[in-house]
Amino acid sequence: MVTWGQFTASNPILAAKGENLLFQFGVGLAFLATVRKDGAPRLHPLCPVRSGEGLYILIAPESPKKWDLLRDGRYALQTFPEAKKDSDEFYLSGVARAIADPGIKDAVLKDAKHFASQDEALFELLVERVMHTVWEGFGTPEFHPVHTKWLTGLDMTD
């Protein structure tokens, strides 16, 4: 697992595509998948925050997502679709770690582009996998995805 900053240093082009999609509406918007206590997936929209070298999420104090991540830190994050027919997609997964440092929390709250409050739980999203998808041949029989993948430092295209 690496921080967002380490991923960016490893693959700046793919990281820039991801940031453009995560923050295409100004505020960060994405779907977060977590693992419920019974092993089933849980999926909710939220607003990721870029701050310093990290990618963070703030979660309401009693949210089931918070308890999921404290129990089992695995997550998947998928960007909102672009407002066009052949929209790109960006996905990342890894482990979320709880952050208790008040200085980091203050910086994240300052950098948040959405309403965020001090009582929210702060998690840093550590990155293990990334996938950017571009759709080619939209509206034709040759319509297909082209994936660029990154896995713990390995860049791949299929």
SULMO-V498187 format. One record per pair of residues at least 6 apart in sequence whose ideal C-beta (glycine too) atoms are under 7 Angstrom apart, sorted by the first residue. I is the first residue (numbers start at 0). J is the second residue. Records with the same first field share a line. If there is no record, write none. Layout:
I = J  J
//
This chain:
0 = 93  94  125  126  127
1 = 125  126
2 = 52  53  125
3 = 52  53  54  126
4 = 52  53
6 = 14  126  129
7 = 14
9 = 152
10 = 149  154
13 = 129  131  147  149
16 = 89  131
17 = 89  91  129  131
18 = 49
20 = 78  87  89
21 = 27  29  47  78  89
23 = 81
25 = 112
26 = 46  112  113
27 = 46  47  48  112
28 = 44  46  79
29 = 45  47  76  77  78  79
30 = 42  44  77
31 = 43  45  56  64  74  76
32 = 40  41  42  74  75
33 = 41  64  67  68  74
34 = 40  67  71  73
35 = 41  67
36 = 70
41 = 63  64  67
43 = 64
45 = 56
46 = 113
47 = 54  55  56  76
48 = 55  57  107  110  111
49 = 110
50 = 106  107  110
51 = 106
53 = 123
54 = 124
55 = 107  121  122  123  124
56 = 95  122  124
57 = 107  111  115  119  121
58 = 64  65  119  120  122
59 = 119
60 = 118  119  120
65 = 120
68 = 74  95  122
69 = 97
72 = 94  95  96
73 = 94
74 = 92  93  95  124
75 = 90  92
76 = 90  91  124
77 = 90
78 = 88  89
80 = 86
81 = 87
84 = 137
85 = 134  137
87 = 131  132  133
88 = 132
89 = 131
90 = 130
91 = 126  128  129
92 = 127  128
93 = 124  125  126  127  128
94 = 125
95 = 122  123  124
96 = 122  123  125
97 = 120  122
98 = 104  121  122  123
104 = 121
107 = 121
108 = 115  117
127 = 151
128 = 150
129 = 148  149
130 = 146  148
131 = 147
132 = 144  146
133 = 145
134 = 142  144
135 = 143  145
136 = 142  143
145 = 156
146 = 156  157
147 = 156
148 = 155
//
